[in-house]
C-alpha cells in the first residue's frame, strides 16, 4: 500500500502549471464514441481515473494512441459490443463514476447501452434518475439486471424532446447532450448544468458537427444531426487544482505563480479565497499568490460570520469546500463551512482536529472553523485519505504542520492529481512516496 510521508513547515516558491481538468476529460473521452473518425484531445491529465476510462475504452475496441505527453487520440470505428456482456466490463466500469457517460453516446450511435451502478468517491448518494428519465423521454426503454447490478438502455430511434432536469447534474446534462446530438428533431434541456466543463463539451460537439445553442446558460437547445465527424479539442486547466494551489500557498506562507490557469473560467473561486483574506493577482492567464504572514477572514457587511457554501455553477464548486475548510484553520477569524450537496465530505475534519485545528463539526453538512492565525501550528499525525478532495486537503494540512505526517490510501489522491508529489517537491516541499507492506 502506497503512502505519503510529509515533513511540513517548508515554504514553497516558484511556478506550477495545473493539469488538464479531470471532470472535463471524463466527458470528452466518452464523446469520442459519437463518431467513427479520429478525435484528438490535448492537455489530458495523466491520472488514475482518466487512465482507467481510457483503458476501458480500449477494451471496448476504441483505437487509442498517445503520441506525446498529455495527448490522446481515439477512433471508435470498430466497437466490440460483446464486451459489454462480460464480467470484466462490469468490474471496470463499476469502479468509476465517469463511465455512466458512456451510455449517452452508445445509445445515440448504436441504439443500446449499459450502465453500471455508480462508482468513484464515497461522498454521498449519487442517483441515476436524471440519466434514466432523460433517456426514457427521448424514446428509450430500460431494464435492470439485479444479478449483475447493471442497467440496459435501448431505443429503436431517439426523438428530440423537452427535458426539465430535476437537478442540474453535470454528468446528467453531459449524457443528455451526447444523446440528443444524434436524435431526430430538437431537444431542449432546461435546468441544465452550465459548468465550464459542460460548456467545453458543447464546444467540442459543435466542432464535430453538432448544433447546440444556449451554451453557458441553463437552457440548451440541440438540433439533432445524422452524423458527427472527428475533431481536435484542448481541455481547460483543472479549476480544482488551481484552487488547491491557492489554498496551499496561503497555508504554507509561500509565493506561487499558477501558470496557464484559464483564469477567465474560474467563476467565484478567486472571490471565495479572497474572502478568506488571501491576496492574489490575475496576470493574464496566470495567478500570482504572494507570500503572506497572515490572512484575515472577512465578515459579511452586517458584521455576521462569513459562511462559505457550495452550489451548482455558477455557485462555488463543492470540490473545493474541503480546501476552503483546511485553509481557514490557519486564517485569522471564523467561518462557517456548509457542504450542502454531499453528506459525507466533512468527516475528514476529525483528522484536522487531531492535528490541532479548532473546528466544531455541527452535523454532516456544517463545520465552524476558528482560525489559529498561525499562532499555533498544526502537528504532524498519521491519517488515511478518504476521497480525492479530502486527501489533498489533508496533504495541504500536513505541508503546513510541524513534524512528519503520513497519509495512507493515496491512490485516492492519485485518482485526481497528476504526480502531485513530484510537482510540489520541485517547489520546495518534502513529500516522499513510500510503500507499506
Secondary structure, DSSP 8 states (H G I E B T S, - for coil): -EEEEEE-----EEEEE--B-HHHHHHHHHHGGG-SSEEEEES----HHHHHHHHHHHHTT-EEE--STTEEEEE-SS--GGGGGSHHHHHHHTT-GGGGGHHHHHHHHHSEEEEE---S--SS----HHHHHHHHHTT-EEEEETTTTEEEEE-SS-B--EEE-SS--HHHHHHHHHHHTTSBSEEEEES----HHHHHHHHHHHHTT-EEE-TTSSEEEEE--S----EEEE--B-HHHHHHHHHHHHHTT-EEEEES--GGG-TTHHHHHHHTT---EEETTEEEE---S--B----TTS--EEEE--STTS--GGGHHHHHHHHTTSBSEEEEE--S-SSTTTTHHHHHHTT-EEEEEETTEEEEE--TTSS--B--EEE--SHHHHHHHHHHHHHSBSEEEEE-THHHHTTSTTHHHHHHTTT--EEEEE--
